[in-house]
Amino acid sequence: MPRILLAGFAGSMGQQVVKLVASLPDFEITAGLAHRLKSSDPADYGLPASTKLYTSLDEIPADAADIWVDFTVPASVYQNVRYALENGYRPIVGTTGLTDQQEAELKQLAKEKGIGGLIAPNFGMSAVLLMKFAQEAAKYFPDVEIIEMHHEDKKDAPSGTALATAKLIAEVREPHQTAADTIESLPGARGGDYQGIKLHAVRLPGYVAHEQVLFGGKGEALTIRQDSFDRSSFMSGVKVALEKAADLDQLYVGLENVL
């Protein structure tokens, strides 16, 4: 039975993973990592009583689990995943905020260690499909902007999903700047910029995770939108990743690459 170390088990997404794994007969959570704990009793987090809880990487033994599932924060995800790879864990990462350089370094380390895994900006099927549809549309509509909306506690902006969408779009269109001559009377009003693609981040209570990709053409427009109304919607993708973890031969970026 594959053993899981769940980093970020006390958080909102971590708690969804706890519920998911409890419903899967072929997996078990044997260890958890959280830098701050309100309780040292695993049962208070819905975990089996035998689960070992750790508050720092230094405390974790190399053989605590087989799979490292990470839903932590951008400030710690790179260090966490590097530790996982160096100690033989297969990483399944839902935390966003990794830079292109950090992803490249982790992929190289995974190759050197002979370990497969997955870094996914979004585990929601609707988000994965949005990215695919947006990349296809960008072949015909080079003028595009992205708006992402998340809950007020999300730390990174733009979201990993929005940035991943922009990267996929940039792969298929010629370098292009929409409304290049615009003058910002308020700095930042036009949003962030990724190779000429403007990204706008909204952070408000009541939202969970939402994205719109707006394409404009002569006399027409196209909008692709996805909405995640509940964090449980991401668990179908996490389930797929867990089931495929043992067969992954490299560190993939993007759930679409393992479907």
C-alpha positions, 0 to 999 in steps of 0.5 A, spaced: 500 500 500 503 506 497 504 511 503 503 518 503 506 524 506 501 530 506 505 537 507 500 542 508 495 537 511 492 542 516 490 547 510 483 547 506 486 543 501 490 539 505 483 537 509 480 535 502 486 530 501 485 527 507 478 526 506 480 523 499 485 518 501 480 516 507 476 514 501 481 510 497 482 503 500 489 502 496 493 508 499 494 511 506 497 517 510 503 515 514 506 522 515 504 529 515 508 536 515 505 543 517 510 548 520 504 550 525 500 545 529 494 547 534 494 540 536 499 534 536 493 529 535 492 526 528 485 525 530 484 532 530 485 533 523 482 527 521 488 523 520 489 515 522 492 515 530 498 512 527 500 518 523 506 521 524 506 529 525 512 533 523 513 541 523 520 541 520 523 538 514 529 536 519 525 532 523 522 527 517 526 520 516 527 518 509 523 512 509 516 516 512 512 515 506 513 513 498 509 519 495 510 526 497 503 530 496 504 538 497 499 543 498 503 548 502 505 555 500 509 558 495 514 560 500 516 553 502 514 549 496 521 549 492 524 547 498 519 541 500 519 538 493 527 538 493 527 535 500 522 530 497 526 528 491 533 528 495 530 523 499 526 518 494 519 521 495 515 521 489 512 528 489 505 530 487 505 538 488 498 542 488 502 548 491 503 554 486 508 559 486 514 555 483 518 559 478 520 557 471 527 556 473 525 552 480 521 547 475 527 546 471 531 545 477 526 540 480 525 536 473 533 535 473 534 533 480 528 528 479 532 525 472 538 525 476 534 521 482 530 517 477 524 519 480 517 521 477 512 525 479 507 531 478 507 539 479 500 541 477 498 548 477 491 546 477 488 539 479 481 541 476 478 538 470 475 544 468 481 548 469 485 543 465 480 543 459 480 551 459 487 551 458 487 546 452 481 550 449 485 557 450 491 554 447 487 552 441 483 558 440 490 562 441 492 560 434 486 564 431 485 570 436 492 573 438 489 578 442 488 575 449 487 577 456 486 573 462 483 574 468 483 570 474 479 570 481 481 567 487 479 567 495 482 573 499 487 568 502 491 566 496 498 568 497 501 568 489 498 572 484 497 571 478 495 564 480 499 558 477 493 556 473 493 563 469 500 563 468 500 556 465 495 558 461 499 564 458 505 560 457 501 555 453 498 560 449 505 563 448 507 557 445 502 557 439 502 565 437 507 570 434 510 575 439 504 580 440 502 585 444 495 587 445 493 595 445 501 596 446 500 604 446 496 604 452 498 609 457 497 607 464 494 613 468 495 608 474 501 604 474 499 597 474 492 598 471 493 593 465 495 588 469 502 583 469 505 581 462 507 575 460 510 575 453 505 580 451 499 577 454 496 581 460 494 577 466 489 580 472 488 577 479 482 578 483 482 577 490 476 577 494 472 573 499 466 569 497 470 566 491 474 559 490 478 559 484 475 562 477 479 564 470 476 567 464 480 568 458 478 573 453 480 573 446 478 579 441 478 579 434 475 584 428 467 584 429 467 578 434 470 576 441 470 569 445 470 568 452 472 561 455 471 561 463 471 555 468 469 556 475 471 552 481 465 553 487 468 548 492 475 545 493 473 538 493 472 539 485 480 538 485 480 531 488 478 528 482 485 530 479 489 528 485 486 521 485 488 520 478 495 523 480 496 518 486 494 512 482 499 514 476 504 516 481 508 509 481 508 509 473 511 516 472 518 516 469 519 523 470 517 530 473 511 532 469 508 539 469 501 540 468 495 534 469 494 534 462 501 531 461 499 524 465 491 524 463 
